[in-house]
Amino acid sequence: MVNSKYAFVFALIFSIAVFSIGIFIGFSIENVRNNFAYQTYIKSETNLLDARLQNYLLSNFPIENCDLSIQKNIEFGNRIYEEAKMLQKYEDANKISQTILSEHKKFDLLRALFWLNSLKIQEKCDSSIVNVVYFYKLNDVGLDEKAKQNVFSNLLYEVKQEYGDDIMLIPISGDNNLTSVEMLIQTYDITKLPTVLVNEKIKVSEIIGLEEFKDIIEKELSN
């Protein structure tokens, strides 16, 4: 009877200890996620200022070295794309809060400004890089919409992996209440989300196969 009592107490203490450790690990992981997201958001402010300065320079001064400008623009685009992918994983693991939505605006502005800078470089340097701008829905995404956007995301990821620096993949949320983004959406007559805009002229709003999308890219690269 006594041994049974001690066994029960030991089991209770052990269970409490395991439960407490689980809570601590979960809390620690959540802190790491939040800290990473915070650091990434802070970095976006620096990148946004960098993109604004690039825009000013591209608008007011001639490009002296096109090869260097194109390469640096590719590196900048790849960097913010990789950061966006990583951040999306952390955002998917947490409920979208007003704070995240507010900070997300900085990324959308950064990507939109980067897109405009890319257009200026392509115009001045006759670059053949294909712009692939992905307008997606961030708020109040239904299950069917989420499934559709997951298909688009996977498709674009495969295309980026295959074509690398030959394409500039720029994801922008189209419903984050940003006037500049809304103006771009109206300019290119984007009427539904998600929509993929290829080279500012080809719109893909319904799911298509990888090979069909690659045909679009191949035609644009050959132009």
N, C-alpha and C positions, 0 to 999 in steps of 0.2 A: 504493500500500500504506500509506504514511504517512498520506495523507489519509483513507483508510478507517479507520485506527486512531483518528485524531482524531475522526472522525465518530461512531464507536462510543462513545468516551469522552464526547463531548458529549451524545449521546443518553442515555447512562447517567446522567450528571449531571442532565440535564433531567428524566428520569423520576423520579429520586430527589427532585428539588426539587418536582415536581408532587405526588408522593405525600405528601411532608412537609407541603405546603400543605394538601392534602386532610385530612390527620389533624388539623392545627391548626384548620382551619375546623370540622371535626366536633366537636373538643374544645370549641371556643368556643361552638358552638351548644348543646352538652350543658350547659355551664356556665350559659348564659343560661336554659335550661329549668329546671335545678335551682335557680338563684337565684330565678327567678320563683315556682316552687313553694314554696320556703322562705319567701319574703316573704308569699305568700298564706296559708300555714299560720300564720305569726306573726300576721297580721291576723285570722285566725279566732279566736285567743285573745281578742283585744279584743272582737270581735263576740259571742263566747260570754258574756263578762262583761256586756256590754251587754244581751244577751237575758235573762240571769239577773236583772239589776236590773229590767228591764221586767216580768218575771214577778212579782217581789216587789211592785212598785208596783201592777200590775194586780190582784193577789190581795188587797192590803191597803188600797187607796185607791179611792175612786170616780173615774170618768173625768169630768173637768170639760168637756172639749171633744172630742166624739166625732168630728167631721169631721177635726180635726187628728190625733187618735190613729189613725184609719183611714188617713189619707194617709201619715203617718210609717211606719206598719206596712207599707204597700204599698211605699214607697221602700226600707225595710230588706229586705223580701222580694225585691224586684227586684235589689238589690245583691248579696245572697248567692247568688241564682240565677245572675247573670252571672259572678260569681267561680267558682262551681261548674262552669259550662260551660267556662270558659277553663282551669281546672285539669284538667278531665277530658281535654282535648286533650293536655296535657303528660303526664298519667298514662298515656294510651293509647300514647304514644310511648316509654314506658319500661316495663320489667318491674316489676310490682307487688312492692315489697320490704316487709319487716316495718316499716321506718321509715315508708313511705308509708301502710301499713295503720294504724299507730299514729296518725299525724297525721290520717288520714282520719276517725278516730273523732271528732275535734273538730268536723269539719264535720257529721257525722251528728248529734251532740248539739246543735249549733247549730240545724240545720234542725228537729229534733224539738221543741226548746224554742220555736223561732219558731212552729211549728204550734200548740203549746199556747197561746202568747200570742195568736195570731190567733183561736183559739176563744174566749178570754176577751173579746177586743175585740168579736167578733161577737155574743157573748151579751149584753154590756152595752150595746152600741150598735145592736143589731138590723141589722147589716151584711148586705148581700145578696151579698157576694163569695163565689165558689165556690172551695172548697178542693180542689185536685187533688194528692193525695199519691202519689208514685210510689216504691213499694218495689221495689228492684232487687237483683240479685245482684252482689257484688263479687269473691268468691273462687271459684276453680276453675270459671270460666265456660267451658262447652263451646262448640263452634262453633255448634250449633243454638241454644243459649241466647243466645249473643252476637248472632246474627242476629235473634232475636226481640226482644232488648232494643234493638237498633239501630232496629227498626221502631217500637217503643214510643217511643223517644226522639225520632225524627223526627215521629211523630204528635203528641206532646205539644208539641214545638217549634212545629209548624204551628198548633196550637190556641192556644198562648200568643201567637203573633204576631197571630192574628186577634182574640182577646178581650182582650188586654192586661191592664189592671188589674182587669178584671171577674173574673179568676180568679187564684188564688194557687197557683203551681206549686212543689211542694216535693219534690225528689228525696231519698230516704234509702236508703242501702244496708241491706238487712235481714239481712245475715249477717256483721256485723262484731263480733259478741260484745259487744254493749252491752245490759245488762240492761233499761234504760229503753226502748230501741227494741223489744226482744223483748216487753216487757210491752204496748207499744202494738200490736204485731202480734197478740198473743193477744187483746187487748181487742176488736179489730175483726175477729177471726177470719180473719186472712190465712194461708192454708195453703200458698201457693206463690209463688215469685218467678219473674218479675216480676209485680206486681199494681198496678193503679192504683185508688186509693180516692177516690171523688168525694163530697165533702160528708159524709164519715164514714158513708156508708150504701150506696153503689153500688160494687161491686167488678168490675173488668175484668181478667181474668187471661188471656184469649185475645185474639189480634189481631183487631181490628175495623177497619172502614173509617173514614176521616176524617169523612164525613158522619154516620155512625151515632154516632160519639163526640160530634160537635157537637150532635146531637139531645139527648144526655144533658145536655150543658152548658146548652143552651137551656131545657130543662125545669127545671133547677135554678135558673137565673136568673129564670125566670118565677114561681117559688114564693114 
